Amino acid sequence: MIPEGWHFEAQADGSLAIHDQDGRVQGHVEPPWALDSDHRALKTQYTPAGNDLEQTVDTRHAAYPIVMDPTVTTGWWFTTPVYYLKYDWSGTWKLKNYIDDNRTLAAALICNFVPTTVGRTTCQAIFILVRADIIDTVNRAIAAGKCYKVRLPALGGAIALPAYDSYYVTC
């Protein structure tokens, strides 16, 4: 994740500073977060593991599946309200590993973070149609060193599918 000789430094807010071999700050990792399928926040933290990070989550009493690290925003695709779900680098890897382990449950990992029931249901229906595209895009994101992002319609119906898009962006 970071070059040889660089290191992470924990910050009071749970984030991490990234220092180069001379001690200069070269980057920042936002504090981690995790939600269970009931949208309850779970205690989580990053632990540096050499040049990588490990995220640990307290899953006691959690409802599965658990979603970690994506950022969700709202917007419009023409006249259709949409959700944008963006994973950071570690979240993109977690999504890839989850898909590789069990492709049938990947919809839950993506859709359960959508904040409305209609949006989650629409996401799950669309996932059936575009699953191969999502898997391919996540794999291409990893290969390019990018982060995964998806645009999901907030409403169902005939306008839903054209509003979907899956792509990768700079982390």
C-alpha positions in Angstrom: 0.0 0.0 0.0 2.9 2.4 0.8 6.5 2.4 -0.5 9.3 0.7 1.4 10.7 2.9 4.2 7.5 4.8 4.7 5.3 4.4 7.7 1.9 5.1 9.2 1.3 7.2 12.3 -2.0 6.9 14.2 -3.8 10.1 14.9 -6.1 10.9 17.8 -9.2 10.8 15.5 -8.5 7.3 14.3 -7.0 8.5 11.0 -3.5 7.7 9.9 -0.7 10.0 8.7 1.6 8.6 6.0 5.2 9.6 6.4 8.0 9.1 3.9 11.5 7.8 4.8 12.5 11.4 5.9 9.5 11.8 8.2 7.6 14.1 6.0 3.8 13.7 5.8 3.0 12.5 2.3 -0.6 11.4 2.8 -3.5 10.8 5.1 -6.0 7.9 5.6 -9.4 8.8 6.8 -10.7 7.1 10.0 -12.3 3.7 9.2 -15.9 3.0 9.8 -18.2 -0.1 9.5 -22.0 -0.6 9.5 -24.0 -3.7 9.9 -27.1 -4.5 7.8 -29.3 -2.7 10.4 -27.1 0.4 9.8 -25.6 0.3 13.3 -22.1 1.7 13.6 -19.5 -0.9 14.7 -16.3 -0.2 16.5 -13.4 -0.5 14.1 -9.8 0.6 13.7 -6.9 0.4 11.4 -3.7 -1.5 12.4 -0.5 -0.9 10.4 0.9 -4.2 9.1 4.2 -3.4 7.5 3.4 -1.4 4.4 -0.3 -2.3 4.5 -3.3 -1.7 6.7 -5.6 -4.2 8.4 -9.0 -3.1 9.5 -10.5 -4.9 12.5 -14.2 -4.7 13.3 -16.0 -5.7 16.4 -18.7 -7.9 15.0 -20.2 -9.1 18.3 -24.0 -8.6 18.1 -23.7 -7.4 14.5 -26.3 -8.2 11.8 -24.6 -9.5 8.6 -23.5 -8.5 6.1 -21.2 -5.7 7.3 -20.2 -2.8 5.1 -16.9 -1.0 5.6 -15.3 2.2 4.3 -17.4 3.3 1.3 -18.6 6.9 1.0 -22.2 7.5 0.0 -23.4 10.7 -1.6 -26.6 11.7 -3.4 -27.0 13.4 -6.7 -28.9 13.4 -10.0 -28.5 11.5 -13.2 -30.5 13.7 -15.6 -33.9 13.7 -13.7 -33.3 10.5 -11.7 -32.1 10.7 -8.1 -29.1 8.5 -7.5 -26.7 7.4 -4.9 -22.9 7.4 -5.5 -21.1 4.7 -3.5 -17.3 5.2 -3.5 -14.9 2.7 -1.8 -11.5 3.8 -0.7 -8.5 1.6 -1.6 -8.8 -0.8 1.3 -12.6 -1.0 0.8 -12.1 -1.7 -2.9 -9.8 -4.6 -2.0 -12.3 -5.8 0.6 -15.0 -5.8 -2.0 -12.8 -7.7 -4.5 -12.0 -10.3 -1.9 -15.6 -10.6 -0.8 -16.7 -11.1 -4.5 -13.9 -13.6 -5.1 -15.0 -15.6 -2.0 -18.8 -15.5 -2.6 -20.2 -13.8 -5.7 -23.8 -14.5 -4.8 -23.6 -12.3 -1.7 -21.8 -9.3 -3.3 -25.2 -7.6 -3.9 -25.7 -7.4 -0.2 -22.3 -5.9 0.4 -23.0 -3.2 -2.1 -26.7 -2.6 -1.7 -27.1 -2.8 2.1 -25.4 0.6 2.4 -28.0 2.4 0.3 -30.0 4.4 2.8 -33.6 3.7 1.7 -35.6 0.5 1.4 -36.6 1.4 -2.2 -33.0 2.1 -3.1 -31.8 -1.1 -1.6 -34.4 -3.2 -3.4 -33.7 -1.4 -6.7 -30.0 -2.0 -6.2 -30.5 -5.7 -5.6 -32.7 -6.0 -8.7 -30.2 -4.1 -10.9 -27.3 -6.2 -9.4 -28.8 -9.3 -10.9 -28.6 -7.7 -14.4 -25.2 -6.1 -14.1 -23.3 -8.4 -11.7 -20.6 -9.3 -14.3 -20.0 -5.6 -15.0 -19.5 -4.9 -11.3 -17.1 -7.8 -10.8 -15.2 -6.8 -13.9 -15.0 -3.1 -12.9 -13.8 -4.0 -9.3 -11.1 -6.2 -10.8 -10.1 -3.4 -13.3 -10.0 -0.9 -10.5 -7.6 -3.0 -8.5 -5.4 -3.7 -11.6 -5.2 0.1 -12.3 -4.5 1.0 -8.6 -7.8 2.9 -8.5 -10.9 2.9 -6.2 -14.3 1.5 -7.1 -17.3 3.8 -7.5 -20.9 3.0 -8.5 -23.9 5.1 -9.3 -27.2 3.5 -8.2 -30.7 4.8 -8.9 -32.6 5.8 -5.8 -36.0 4.8 -7.3 -37.2 1.7 -9.1 -39.2 1.4 -12.4 -38.2 1.8 -16.0 -35.8 4.7 -15.3 -33.7 2.7 -12.9 -31.4 0.6 -15.1 -30.1 3.5 -17.3 -29.1 5.4 -14.2 -26.7 2.6 -13.1 -23.0 3.0 -13.8 -19.9 1.3 -12.4 -16.5 2.7 -12.8 -13.2 3.4 -11.0 -11.7 6.7 -9.9 -8.5 8.0 -8.3 -8.4 7.2 -4.6 
